[in-house]
Amino acid sequence: MTKKHMPGCLLAIAVVVGPIDGIAQQASSSPGGASGYELSGGSWRLVKIESMDDRIDKPADHTLYTLSFEADGVARIRADCNRGTASWISESAGRLRFGPIAATRAMCLPGSLSERFLDQFQWVRSYVMEDGHLFLATMADGSIIEFEPMVTAPLAATVLGEEIRTTDADEMQRAVLTRLFDQYAAEHGIHALESEIGSYVENLQRALRADGLAPVEDLTPQEAEEVAALRNDMARSVIRQWKLNRELYSQYGGRVIFQQLGPEPVDAYRMFLEERLRAGAFKIHNPEFEAAFWRYFTDDSIHSFFEPGSEAEASAFSVPPWEE
């Protein structure tokens, strides 16, 4: 269901109803509200956020964006690398409001919807359930936030004590790799410096000009700002991954493959994952997903390798991409 097909009462409530003071106190005195029984105890994961201007934001990994309504009137929120809590209250059927969100504000990886997702809750004023999905409507820009129940997805994997529930093998792989690589990066202090991001973007702009592509000066100020943000995000992601790859290659060695955004130490990936598996850091519960998960790291036919033992392989991680 999209906002165009949403019952008029839901959109009307979302747009007209204004903030009410003391929501946190109301929620704590009447957890979940008398009409919130269908929400109480439910756990949901984000499908998409659709704005009135037809902008649609979908998470690459749905397991990173979740909402749980606890019976004591507390809502627990996961927004990618951030966590949050708030009070919730449903005063009557179809009505829903959240108290102030207490959340961490870490900088997640490029492409994250963390900030956008967290910012929606303060404006939520109504909800409907349709075809097993939960739809929240906001009063600000008329956004519709669609969730699906977490319980419908089977347990695909467990990683670092967290359950990954999905019916998509690729989504499970992304979830497992993201969490394991994030932990590895944190343990080894791997991140992109602002100076490195600046150098990378400068080199990228120089290459674009050399190819005769349209310069940023031809864009409107807003477009130029959006392009700059995208380039910075891309630079941050590429630099961090390159550093992580270099560290893994230094630790495990093995063969290196060509990829569009730079060399990948595929054997080091495999050895790292096998080590993490033996240590109990993750487990894949779906046998079919397990085969698909390991194929990238074990099937030589899908990769193009640097010549083993060559100078090119040995120097694959010697020149940082921001210095090329």
C-alpha positions as CSV (number, residue, x, y, z in Angstrom):
1,M,0.0,0.0,0.0
2,T,1.3,3.5,-0.9
3,K,0.2,6.8,0.4
4,K,-1.9,7.3,-2.7
5,H,-4.0,4.3,-1.7
6,M,-4.0,4.9,2.1
7,P,-7.4,5.6,3.7
8,G,-8.2,9.3,3.9
9,C,-8.6,9.2,7.6
10,L,-4.9,8.2,8.1
11,L,-3.6,10.9,5.9
12,A,-5.9,13.5,7.5
13,I,-4.8,12.5,11.0
14,A,-1.1,12.6,9.9
15,V,-1.4,16.1,8.4
16,V,-3.7,17.8,10.8
17,V,-2.9,16.6,14.3
18,G,-0.3,18.7,16.0
19,P,2.2,17.9,18.8
20,I,0.8,17.5,22.3
21,D,2.9,18.3,25.3
22,G,3.7,15.7,28.0
23,I,3.5,12.7,25.7
24,A,6.2,10.9,27.6
25,Q,4.2,11.2,30.9
26,Q,1.0,10.2,29.2
27,A,2.6,7.1,27.7
28,S,4.2,6.0,31.0
29,S,0.8,6.4,32.8
30,S,-1.0,4.4,30.1
31,P,1.5,2.1,28.4
32,G,0.6,1.5,24.8
33,G,-2.8,3.1,25.3
34,A,-6.1,1.2,25.6
35,S,-6.3,0.9,21.8
36,G,-2.7,-0.1,21.3
37,Y,-3.1,-3.8,22.0
38,E,-2.4,-4.8,18.4
39,L,0.9,-2.9,18.5
40,S,2.0,-4.0,22.0
41,G,4.7,-6.7,21.9
42,G,5.1,-6.4,18.1
43,S,8.5,-6.2,16.3
44,W,8.8,-4.8,12.8
45,R,11.5,-4.1,10.3
46,L,11.5,-1.3,7.8
47,V,10.4,-1.8,4.2
48,K,10.5,1.7,2.9
49,I,9.9,5.4,3.6
50,E,7.7,7.2,1.0
51,S,7.4,11.0,1.1
52,M,4.7,13.2,-0.3
53,D,7.0,14.2,-3.2
54,D,7.2,10.5,-4.3
55,R,10.7,10.1,-2.9
56,I,11.1,6.5,-1.8
57,D,14.0,5.3,0.5
58,K,14.5,1.6,0.9
59,P,17.3,0.2,3.1
60,A,19.8,-2.1,1.4
61,D,19.6,-4.3,4.6
62,H,16.2,-4.4,6.1
63,T,17.5,-6.1,9.2
64,L,19.3,-2.9,10.3
65,Y,16.1,-0.9,10.7
66,T,13.7,-2.2,13.3
67,L,10.9,-1.0,15.6
68,S,9.6,-2.9,18.7
69,F,6.6,-1.9,20.8
70,E,7.1,-3.1,24.3
71,A,4.1,-3.7,26.6
72,D,5.5,-1.2,29.2
73,G,5.1,1.7,26.7
74,V,8.7,1.8,25.5
75,A,9.6,1.6,21.8
76,R,13.0,0.3,20.9
77,I,14.5,1.3,17.6
78,R,17.4,0.2,15.6
79,A,18.6,2.6,12.9
80,D,21.6,0.9,11.2
81,C,24.6,1.6,13.5
82,N,22.5,3.5,16.0
83,R,20.0,2.5,18.7
84,G,17.2,4.5,20.3
85,T,14.3,4.3,22.7
86,A,11.2,6.4,23.1
87,S,7.8,6.2,24.8
88,W,4.8,5.3,22.6
89,I,1.1,5.9,23.1
90,S,-2.0,5.0,21.1
91,E,-5.0,6.9,22.5
92,S,-7.5,5.5,20.1
93,A,-7.8,3.2,17.1
94,G,-5.4,4.3,14.4
95,R,-3.7,7.0,16.5
96,L,0.0,6.7,17.5
97,R,2.6,9.1,18.9
98,F,6.1,8.7,20.1
99,G,7.9,10.7,22.8
100,P,11.4,12.2,22.4
101,I,13.9,9.8,20.9
102,A,16.9,9.0,23.0
103,A,19.4,7.6,20.5
104,T,23.0,7.3,19.7
105,R,24.2,9.4,16.8
106,A,27.2,7.5,15.4
107,M,28.2,8.1,11.7
108,C,27.1,5.0,9.9
109,L,28.5,3.9,6.5
110,P,27.6,5.8,3.3
111,G,24.1,5.1,2.0
112,S,22.7,4.7,5.5
113,L,19.1,5.8,6.3
114,S,19.9,6.1,10.0
115,E,19.3,9.8,10.3
116,R,16.2,9.9,8.1
117,F,14.7,6.9,9.8
118,L,15.2,8.3,13.3
119,D,13.9,11.7,12.4
120,Q,10.5,10.3,11.3
121,F,9.3,9.2,14.7
122,Q,8.8,12.6,16.2
123,W,6.2,13.4,13.5
124,V,4.2,10.1,13.5
125,R,0.5,10.6,14.4
126,S,-1.3,7.6,13.0
127,Y,-1.1,4.1,11.8
128,V,-2.9,1.3,9.9
129,M,-2.3,-2.4,9.4
130,E,-3.0,-3.9,6.1
131,D,-2.0,-7.3,4.6
132,G,0.1,-8.0,7.7
133,H,2.2,-4.8,7.2
134,L,2.3,-1.7,9.5
135,F,2.1,1.7,8.0
136,L,2.9,4.8,10.1
137,A,2.0,8.3,8.8
138,T,3.7,11.6,9.7
139,M,2.3,15.1,10.0
140,A,5.3,16.9,8.6
141,D,5.6,16.0,4.9
142,G,3.0,13.3,4.9
143,S,5.5,10.5,4.8
144,I,4.4,6.9,5.0
145,I,6.7,4.5,6.8
146,E,6.0,0.9,5.9
147,F,7.1,-2.0,8.1
148,E,6.8,-5.8,7.8
149,P,6.7,-8.1,10.8
150,M,10.0,-9.5,11.8
151,V,8.5,-12.8,12.8
152,T,7.5,-13.6,9.2
153,A,11.1,-14.0,8.1
154,P,12.8,-17.2,9.1
155,L,16.1,-17.3,11.0
156,A,18.8,-17.2,8.3
157,A,21.9,-16.5,10.4
158,T,23.3,-15.4,13.7
159,V,26.2,-13.0,13.8
160,L,27.8,-11.5,16.9
161,G,24.8,-12.6,19.0
162,E,22.3,-11.0,16.6
163,E,19.6,-12.8,14.7
164,I,19.4,-12.2,11.0
165,R,15.9,-13.0,9.7
166,T,15.4,-12.8,6.0
167,T,14.3,-14.8,2.9
168,D,17.0,-13.3,0.7
169,A,20.4,-15.0,0.6
170,D,22.1,-11.8,-0.6
171,E,20.6,-9.7,2.2
172,M,21.8,-12.3,4.7
173,Q,25.3,-12.2,3.3
174,R,25.4,-8.4,3.4
175,A,24.2,-8.4,7.0
176,V,26.9,-11.0,8.1
177,L,29.8,-9.3,6.2
178,T,28.8,-5.8,7.3
179,R,28.8,-6.7,11.0
180,L,32.0,-8.8,10.9
181,F,33.9,-6.2,8.8
182,D,32.6,-3.4,11.1
183,Q,33.9,-5.2,14.1
184,Y,37.3,-5.9,12.4
185,A,37.6,-2.2,11.4
186,A,36.8,-1.1,15.0
187,E,39.3,-3.5,16.5
188,H,42.1,-2.3,14.1
189,G,41.2,1.4,14.2
190,I,40.3,1.5,10.4
191,H,38.6,4.6,9.2
192,A,38.9,7.2,6.5
193,L,40.6,10.5,7.5
194,E,39.1,13.8,6.3
195,S,42.4,14.6,4.6
196,E,42.3,11.3,2.7
197,I,38.6,11.9,1.7
198,G,39.6,15.4,0.4
199,S,42.5,14.0,-1.6
200,Y,40.4,11.2,-3.1
201,V,37.6,13.7,-4.2
202,E,40.2,16.1,-5.6
203,N,41.7,13.3,-7.7
204,L,38.2,12.1,-8.8
205,Q,37.3,15.6,-9.9
206,R,40.6,15.9,-11.8
207,A,39.8,12.7,-13.6
208,L,36.3,13.8,-14.5
209,R,37.6,17.1,-16.0
210,A,40.1,15.2,-18.0
211,D,37.3,13.1,-19.4
212,G,35.4,16.2,-20.4
213,L,32.5,15.5,-18.0
214,A,30.2,18.3,-16.8
215,P,31.8,20.3,-14.0
216,V,30.0,21.0,-10.7
217,E,29.9,24.7,-11.7
218,D,27.1,23.9,-14.2
219,L,24.9,22.6,-11.4
220,T,22.5,24.5,-9.1
221,P,23.8,25.1,-5.6
222,Q,21.6,22.4,-4.2
223,E,22.6,19.9,-6.9
224,A,26.3,20.8,-6.3
225,E,25.9,20.2,-2.6
226,E,24.2,16.8,-3.2
227,V,26.9,15.8,-5.6
228,A,29.6,16.8,-3.1
229,A,28.0,14.8,-0.4
230,L,27.7,11.7,-2.6
231,R,31.4,12.0,-3.6
232,N,32.5,12.4,0.0
233,D,30.4,9.3,1.0
234,M,31.8,7.3,-1.8
235,A,35.3,8.4,-0.9
236,R,34.8,7.5,2.7
237,S,33.5,4.0,1.8
238,V,36.2,3.2,-0.8
239,I,39.0,4.4,1.5
240,R,37.8,2.5,4.5
241,Q,37.3,-0.7,2.5
242,W,40.7,-0.3,0.9
243,K,42.3,0.0,4.3
244,L,40.4,-3.0,5.6
245,N,41.4,-5.0,2.6
246,R,45.1,-4.0,3.1
247,E,44.9,-5.1,6.7
248,L,43.3,-8.4,5.9
249,Y,45.9,-9.1,3.1
250,S,48.7,-8.2,5.5
251,Q,47.4,-10.7,8.1
252,Y,46.3,-13.6,5.9
253,G,47.9,-13.2,2.5
254,G,46.6,-15.3,-0.4
255,R,45.4,-14.4,-3.9
256,V,44.0,-11.0,-4.9
257,I,41.2,-10.4,-7.4
258,F,40.3,-7.4,-9.7
259,Q,37.2,-5.4,-8.8
260,Q,35.8,-2.2,-10.0
261,L,36.5,-0.2,-6.8
262,G,39.9,-1.8,-6.2
263,P,41.7,-5.1,-5.5
264,E,40.1,-7.6,-3.1
265,P,42.0,-10.2,-1.1
266,V,39.5,-12.9,-1.7
267,D,41.6,-15.7,0.0
268,A,42.1,-13.4,3.0
269,Y,38.3,-12.8,3.1
270,R,37.8,-16.6,3.2
271,M,40.4,-17.3,5.9
272,F,39.1,-14.5,8.0
273,L,35.5,-15.7,7.7
274,E,36.5,-19.3,8.4
275,E,38.4,-18.1,11.5
276,R,35.3,-16.1,12.7
277,L,33.1,-19.1,12.0
278,R,35.3,-21.4,14.2
279,A,35.3,-18.8,16.9
280,G,31.5,-18.8,16.9
281,A,31.1,-15.2,15.7
282,F,28.5,-16.2,13.2
283,K,26.4,-19.2,12.0
284,I,24.3,-19.7,8.9
285,H,21.1,-21.7,9.7
286,N,19.8,-22.0,6.2
287,P,21.7,-24.7,4.2
288,E,20.9,-23.2,0.9
289,F,22.0,-19.7,2.0
290,E,25.2,-21.2,3.4
291,A,26.2,-22.5,-0.1
292,A,25.4,-19.2,-1.7
293,F,27.3,-17.3,1.1
294,W,30.6,-19.2,0.5
295,R,30.5,-19.3,-3.3
296,Y,32.0,-15.8,-3.7
297,F,35.0,-16.8,-1.6
298,T,35.5,-20.3,-3.0
299,D,34.5,-20.4,-6.7
300,D,37.5,-19.3,-8.8
301,S,35.5,-19.3,-12.0
302,I,33.6,-16.1,-11.1
303,H,36.8,-14.0,-10.5
304,S,39.7,-12.5,-12.4
305,F,42.9,-12.9,-10.4
306,F,46.1,-11.0,-10.2
307,E,48.9,-13.3,-11.5
308,P,50.0,-15.2,-8.3
309,G,53.4,-14.2,-7.2
310,S,53.6,-11.3,-9.6
311,E,54.8,-7.8,-8.7
312,A,51.3,-6.5,-9.4
313,E,49.8,-8.8,-6.8
314,A,52.6,-7.9,-4.3
315,S,51.9,-4.2,-4.8
316,A,48.1,-4.4,-5.0
317,F,47.8,-2.5,-1.7
318,S,50.9,-0.4,-1.8
319,V,49.4,2.7,-3.3
320,P,46.3,4.2,-1.5
321,P,43.5,5.1,-3.9
322,W,43.5,8.7,-2.7
323,E,47.1,9.1,-3.8
324,E,46.8,7.6,-7.3
